[in-house]
């Protein structure tokens, strides 16, 4: 008799997970089939070992050590936050009033402690959306305390981008010593070194820098002798021996050290709202920082207005490149000036003898530092772009005339040979 071919077994898979959380949530804080109780202060919360072990590695590990335990005493655990976490274990949902920041922190701390990574990620994203200039320092303290590196980096970046406002309101003095050190020790911190000292000194007057960790973040050799003698020394915040050593080092240096902030801001346009830049003079300036190609949206100023179009960079910034774009068929001579305080102005570029149009790429030998930059045109123009940056590679400049790195005569630049 011939062997009959075996008929292959047919398999089907049915997945119905739509009601799992709904079914599990029916047992949340219910005595039914409960085999363990959490004790928080005087409150007892019933739970189910199988749910805890399946959903949380932390509890699985504890229950495996003592499978017969029927009570688990939780000390130093906020009851309200624990109930939020337990609810998440049973339902996969989180309910927190965002107006109560302490509650959010407590839940985050427990999620971190219990290794509930999905919940931790949810809270991290929630907290990121809650950050503002008045609470970012407190958030940084908590992120540092809990070892939340992702949230910590978000806080540091937010402070960098809103430094002027946060510093002006003295919120930086709310930082713990550890958080302040983490903020100031970075070479990417966007401040001049004298500003770093002023921030450190202000913090030290409010808090105890018991082992000089905060003042140790000030890179004294990046200061000028005048700053050390007239600002740092009289404050008595830094030991005189350190200052004398710094002065001796600076004296033997052939040139000033590049400010630390340029590491972070290299090749980036800092004339944007994210870096606290605003336009404080000129007309029709709404689109200037964002940039526009539409002539009717371009900025301009009255011909007799010597304030021209002025940018406030928010604090002293370092740069070696300014890019402006004159829209349409407009052309004009102009000059650029910079200032630290709007009282004393320094002429940076003088093109008053030239007729200029289209894109203006202005490069400078050495590092320029200023808070305010203004462009004053001899005729009414439409300015669609005003960018400021520190570029790692710039063309050769001779008497304010640029030797270009590439071909500038093209249809793209709208420059042609007549």
C-alpha positions as CSV (number, residue, x, y, z in Angstrom):
1,X,0.0,0.0,0.0
2,X,1.5,3.3,-1.0
3,X,2.4,5.8,1.7
4,X,-0.2,8.5,1.9
5,X,1.2,12.1,2.1
6,X,0.6,13.6,5.4
7,X,-1.8,16.5,5.4
8,X,0.0,19.6,6.8
9,X,-1.5,20.9,10.0
10,X,-3.2,24.2,9.6
11,X,-2.7,26.8,12.3
12,X,-4.5,30.0,13.0
13,X,-3.5,32.7,15.5
14,X,-6.0,34.8,17.3
15,X,-4.8,37.9,19.2
16,X,-7.3,39.8,21.3
17,X,-5.4,42.2,23.5
18,X,-7.9,45.0,23.3
19,X,-9.4,44.3,26.7
20,X,-6.4,43.2,28.7
21,X,-5.8,46.5,30.5
22,X,-9.6,46.9,30.9
23,X,-9.8,43.5,32.5
24,X,-6.8,44.0,34.7
25,X,-7.9,47.4,35.8
26,X,-11.0,45.8,37.3
27,X,-8.8,44.4,40.0
28,X,-6.9,47.6,40.9
29,X,-7.1,48.2,44.7
30,X,-9.6,45.4,45.0
31,X,-9.5,42.7,47.7
32,X,-10.7,40.0,45.2
33,X,-8.0,37.4,44.8
34,X,-5.6,39.9,46.4
35,X,-2.5,38.1,47.9
36,X,-0.4,41.0,49.1
37,X,-0.9,44.4,50.6
38,X,1.3,47.6,50.4
39,X,1.5,49.5,53.6
40,X,2.1,53.2,53.3
41,X,1.9,55.1,56.6
42,X,-1.4,53.9,57.9
43,X,-2.9,53.0,54.5
44,X,-3.1,49.5,53.2
45,X,-3.4,48.9,49.5
46,X,-4.4,45.5,48.2
47,X,-2.5,44.1,45.1
48,X,-1.9,40.9,43.1
49,X,1.6,39.4,43.0
50,X,1.1,38.0,39.5
51,X,0.3,41.4,38.1
52,X,3.2,43.1,39.9
53,X,5.7,40.5,38.8
54,X,4.4,40.5,35.2
55,X,4.5,44.3,34.8
56,X,7.4,45.4,37.0
57,X,10.9,43.8,37.2
58,X,11.5,45.5,40.5
59,X,8.6,43.9,42.2
60,X,9.3,40.6,40.4
61,X,12.8,40.5,42.0
62,X,11.5,41.3,45.5
63,X,8.7,38.7,45.3
64,X,11.1,36.0,44.1
65,X,13.2,36.5,47.2
66,X,10.2,36.0,49.4
67,X,7.2,34.5,47.5
68,X,5.2,34.0,50.7
69,X,5.2,37.5,51.9
70,X,1.7,39.0,52.3
71,X,2.7,42.6,53.2
72,X,5.2,45.0,51.8
73,X,6.0,48.0,53.9
74,X,7.0,51.1,51.8
75,X,8.9,53.8,53.7
76,X,9.7,57.2,52.3
77,X,7.3,56.7,49.4
78,X,4.7,59.4,48.7
79,X,1.3,57.6,48.9
80,X,-0.2,59.8,46.1
81,X,2.6,59.1,43.7
82,X,2.6,55.4,44.5
83,X,-1.0,55.1,43.7
84,X,-0.4,56.8,40.3
85,X,2.4,54.2,39.6
86,X,0.3,51.3,40.8
87,X,-2.6,52.5,38.6
88,X,-0.2,52.5,35.7
89,X,0.9,49.0,36.4
90,X,-2.8,47.8,36.3
91,X,-4.2,50.0,33.6
92,X,-1.3,51.3,31.5
93,X,-2.6,54.8,32.0
94,X,-1.4,57.8,34.0
95,X,-3.4,60.6,35.6
96,X,-1.5,63.5,37.1
97,X,-2.4,67.1,37.7
98,X,0.3,69.0,35.8
99,X,-0.3,72.0,38.1
100,X,1.3,70.0,40.9
101,X,4.9,69.8,39.9
102,X,6.0,68.0,43.1
103,X,3.6,65.2,42.3
104,X,5.0,64.8,38.8
105,X,8.5,64.7,40.3
106,X,7.4,62.0,42.9
107,X,6.0,59.9,40.1
108,X,9.1,60.3,38.0
109,X,11.3,59.3,41.0
110,X,9.2,56.1,41.6
111,X,9.1,55.2,37.9
112,X,12.9,55.5,37.9
113,X,13.3,53.5,41.2
114,X,11.0,50.7,39.9
115,X,12.6,50.6,36.5
116,X,9.3,51.3,34.7
117,X,11.0,52.8,31.6
118,X,7.9,53.4,29.5
119,X,6.3,55.4,32.4
120,X,9.6,57.2,33.0
121,X,9.7,58.2,29.3
122,X,6.1,59.5,29.4
123,X,6.9,61.6,32.5
124,X,10.1,62.9,30.9
125,X,8.2,64.1,27.8
126,X,5.5,65.6,30.1
127,X,8.1,67.5,32.1
128,X,9.9,68.7,29.0
129,X,6.7,70.4,27.9
130,X,6.3,72.0,31.4
131,X,9.7,73.7,31.5
132,X,9.8,77.5,31.6
133,X,12.2,80.1,32.8
134,X,10.9,80.1,36.4
135,X,11.1,76.3,37.0
136,X,13.9,75.1,34.8
137,X,16.5,75.3,37.6
138,X,14.3,73.3,39.9
139,X,13.8,70.7,37.2
140,X,17.6,70.5,36.6
141,X,18.1,70.0,40.3
142,X,15.7,67.1,40.3
143,X,17.0,65.6,37.1
144,X,20.5,65.6,38.5
145,X,19.4,64.1,41.8
146,X,17.6,61.3,40.0
147,X,20.3,60.7,37.4
148,X,17.9,61.6,34.6
149,X,20.5,62.4,31.9
150,X,18.0,63.1,29.1
151,X,15.9,65.6,31.2
152,X,19.1,67.1,32.5
153,X,20.3,67.8,29.0
154,X,17.0,69.4,28.0
155,X,17.2,71.7,31.1
156,X,20.8,72.7,30.3
157,X,19.9,73.5,26.7
158,X,16.9,75.5,27.8
159,X,19.0,77.5,30.2
160,X,21.6,78.2,27.4
161,X,18.9,79.4,25.1
162,X,17.1,81.6,27.7
163,X,20.2,82.6,29.8
164,X,19.5,86.4,29.8
165,X,16.0,86.1,31.2
166,X,16.8,83.4,33.7
167,X,19.9,85.2,34.9
168,X,18.1,88.5,35.2
169,X,15.5,87.0,37.5
170,X,18.2,85.4,39.6
171,X,16.7,81.9,39.1
172,X,20.2,80.5,38.7
173,X,20.7,81.0,42.5
174,X,18.1,78.2,43.0
175,X,20.5,75.6,41.6
176,X,22.2,73.1,43.9
177,X,26.0,73.2,43.9
178,X,26.1,70.1,41.8
179,X,23.7,71.5,39.2
180,X,25.6,74.8,39.1
181,X,28.9,73.1,38.5
182,X,27.4,71.0,35.7
183,X,26.0,74.2,34.1
184,X,29.2,76.3,34.3
185,X,31.9,73.7,33.7
186,X,30.8,73.1,30.1
187,X,33.0,74.7,27.4
188,X,29.7,75.1,25.5
189,X,28.1,77.4,28.1
190,X,27.1,80.5,26.1
191,X,28.6,83.3,28.1
192,X,31.7,85.5,28.2
193,X,34.0,84.4,31.0
194,X,33.4,87.6,33.0
195,X,29.7,86.7,32.9
196,X,30.5,83.2,34.1
197,X,32.3,84.7,37.1
198,X,29.3,87.1,37.8
199,X,26.9,84.1,37.8
200,X,29.2,82.1,40.1
201,X,29.7,85.1,42.4
202,X,26.0,85.8,42.7
203,X,25.3,82.1,43.5
204,X,28.1,82.1,46.1
205,X,26.5,85.1,47.9
206,X,23.2,83.1,48.2
207,X,24.6,79.6,48.8
208,X,27.6,78.0,50.4
209,X,30.3,77.1,48.0
210,X,32.0,75.1,50.7
211,X,34.7,73.5,48.6
212,X,35.1,76.1,45.9
213,X,33.6,73.9,43.2
214,X,31.5,76.6,41.7
215,X,34.2,79.3,41.6
216,X,36.5,76.6,40.3
217,X,34.4,76.6,37.1
218,X,35.6,80.1,36.2
219,X,38.4,79.9,33.7
220,X,40.4,82.8,35.0
221,X,42.9,82.8,32.1
222,X,40.1,83.7,29.7
223,X,39.6,87.0,31.6
224,X,41.4,90.2,30.9
225,X,43.7,91.8,33.5
226,X,41.3,94.7,33.9
227,X,38.4,92.2,34.6
228,X,40.5,90.4,37.2
229,X,41.7,93.5,39.0
230,X,38.5,95.6,38.8
231,X,35.7,93.0,39.0
232,X,37.0,89.7,40.3
233,X,39.5,90.8,42.9
234,X,37.3,93.3,44.8
235,X,34.6,90.6,45.1
236,X,36.8,88.5,47.4
237,X,35.0,85.4,46.0
238,X,38.2,83.8,44.6
239,X,41.4,83.2,46.4
240,X,44.1,85.9,45.6
241,X,46.7,83.2,44.9
242,X,44.6,81.9,42.0
243,X,44.2,85.4,40.7
244,X,47.9,86.1,40.8
245,X,48.7,82.9,39.0
246,X,46.1,83.8,36.3
247,X,47.5,87.3,35.9
248,X,51.0,85.8,35.4
249,X,49.7,83.4,32.8
250,X,47.8,86.0,30.9
251,X,50.8,88.3,30.9
252,X,52.9,85.7,29.1
253,X,50.3,84.9,26.6
254,X,50.7,86.4,23.1
255,X,46.9,86.6,22.5
256,X,43.6,86.3,24.3
257,X,42.0,82.9,24.6
258,X,38.9,82.3,22.5
259,X,35.8,82.6,24.6
260,X,34.3,79.3,25.6
261,X,30.9,80.0,24.1
262,X,32.2,79.9,20.5
263,X,32.5,76.1,20.8
264,X,28.8,75.8,21.0
265,X,27.7,78.5,18.7
266,X,30.2,77.9,15.9
267,X,28.6,78.0,12.4
268,X,25.1,78.8,13.9
269,X,23.0,81.9,13.3
270,X,22.6,83.4,16.7
271,X,20.3,86.2,15.5
272,X,17.2,84.2,16.2
273,X,14.5,84.3,18.9
274,X,15.8,80.9,20.3
275,X,19.0,82.7,21.3
276,X,17.1,85.7,22.8
277,X,17.7,88.0,19.9
278,X,15.2,90.8,19.3
279,X,14.8,93.7,16.8
280,X,14.6,96.9,18.8
281,X,14.6,99.5,16.1
282,X,13.4,99.8,12.5
283,X,10.1,99.4,10.8
284,X,8.2,96.3,9.5
285,X,10.7,94.0,11.3
286,X,8.3,91.1,12.1
287,X,9.9,88.7,9.6
288,X,13.6,89.9,9.8
289,X,14.9,87.2,12.2
290,X,12.9,84.4,10.5
291,X,13.9,85.6,7.0
292,X,11.7,86.4,4.0
293,X,12.0,86.7,0.2
294,X,8.9,89.0,-0.1
295,X,9.7,92.7,-0.6
296,X,6.6,93.9,1.2
297,X,7.7,91.9,4.3
298,X,11.2,93.3,4.4
299,X,12.4,95.6,7.2
300,X,13.5,99.2,6.7
301,X,14.0,102.5,8.5
302,X,13.4,106.1,7.8
303,X,16.3,107.8,6.0
304,X,16.9,110.2,8.8
305,X,16.8,107.6,11.6
306,X,20.3,107.1,12.8
307,X,19.2,104.1,14.9
308,X,18.7,102.2,11.7
309,X,17.7,98.6,12.1
310,X,19.1,97.4,15.5
311,X,19.5,93.8,16.8
312,X,19.7,93.1,20.6
313,X,21.5,89.7,20.9
314,X,20.3,89.4,24.5
315,X,23.9,89.4,25.9
316,X,27.4,89.9,24.7
317,X,28.0,87.5,21.9
318,X,31.0,86.5,19.8
319,X,30.9,86.5,16.0
320,X,33.0,87.0,12.8
321,X,30.3,86.9,10.1
322,X,27.2,89.0,9.4
323,X,24.9,88.2,6.5
324,X,22.2,90.6,5.3
325,X,19.9,90.4,2.3
326,X,18.6,93.4,0.5
327,X,15.5,92.3,-1.5
328,X,14.4,93.2,-5.0
329,X,15.9,96.0,-6.9
330,X,16.8,98.1,-3.9
331,X,20.4,99.3,-3.4
332,X,22.0,101.5,-0.9
333,X,25.2,102.4,0.9
334,X,25.3,101.6,4.6
335,X,27.4,101.1,7.7
336,X,27.3,98.7,10.6
337,X,27.9,99.6,14.3
338,X,28.2,97.6,17.5
339,X,27.8,98.4,21.1
340,X,27.8,96.7,24.5
341,X,25.4,99.3,26.1
342,X,23.8,101.4,23.3
343,X,25.7,104.4,24.7
344,X,29.1,104.0,23.0
345,X,29.0,102.7,19.4
346,X,31.9,101.2,17.4
347,X,31.8,101.4,13.5
348,X,32.4,97.8,12.3
349,X,31.8,98.2,8.6
350,X,31.7,101.4,6.6
351,X,30.3,100.9,3.1
352,X,29.0,104.5,2.8
353,X,31.0,105.0,-0.4
354,X,29.6,101.8,-2.1
355,X,26.2,101.1,-3.7
356,X,25.2,97.7,-2.3
357,X,22.4,95.3,-3.2
358,X,21.3,91.6,-2.8
359,X,23.2,89.4,-0.3
360,X,25.8,91.1,1.9
361,X,28.3,88.7,3.4
362,X,30.5,90.5,5.9
363,X,33.5,88.8,7.5
364,X,35.8,90.2,10.2
365,X,39.4,89.5,11.1
366,X,39.5,88.3,14.7
367,X,36.6,87.8,17.1
368,X,34.0,90.5,17.4
369,X,32.0,90.8,20.6
370,X,28.9,92.9,21.1
371,X,25.3,92.8,22.4
372,X,23.9,95.3,19.9
373,X,24.4,95.5,16.2
374,X,22.8,98.1,14.0
375,X,22.7,98.7,10.2
376,X,22.1,102.2,9.0
377,X,21.3,102.6,5.3
378,X,21.5,105.8,3.2
379,X,18.3,105.0,1.3
380,X,15.1,103.1,2.1
381,X,15.5,99.4,1.3
382,X,13.7,96.2,2.0
383,X,15.9,93.9,4.3
384,X,14.8,90.3,4.2
385,X,17.6,88.7,6.3
386,X,20.0,89.7,9.2
387,X,22.1,86.8,10.4
388,X,25.0,86.8,12.9
389,X,27.4,83.9,13.4
390,X,30.9,82.7,14.3
391,X,32.1,80.6,11.3
392,X,34.9,78.1,11.5
393,X,36.1,79.0,8.0
394,X,36.1,82.5,6.6
395,X,37.5,84.1,3.4
396,X,40.5,86.5,3.4
397,X,39.5,90.0,4.3
398,X,41.7,93.0,3.2
399,X,40.5,96.6,4.1
400,X,36.9,95.3,4.4
401,X,37.1,93.8,0.9
402,X,36.5,90.0,0.8
403,X,38.5,87.6,-1.2
404,X,35.8,85.0,-1.9
405,X,36.3,81.2,-1.3
406,X,34.1,80.3,-4.3
407,X,32.6,81.8,-7.5
408,X,30.2,84.6,-6.6
409,X,29.2,85.5,-10.1
410,X,26.2,83.3,-10.8
411,X,22.5,83.2,-11.4
412,X,22.1,81.9,-7.8
413,X,23.7,84.9,-6.2
414,X,22.1,87.2,-8.8
415,X,25.4,88.7,-9.6
416,X,26.4,89.0,-13.3
417,X,29.1,90.5,-15.4
418,X,27.8,93.4,-17.5
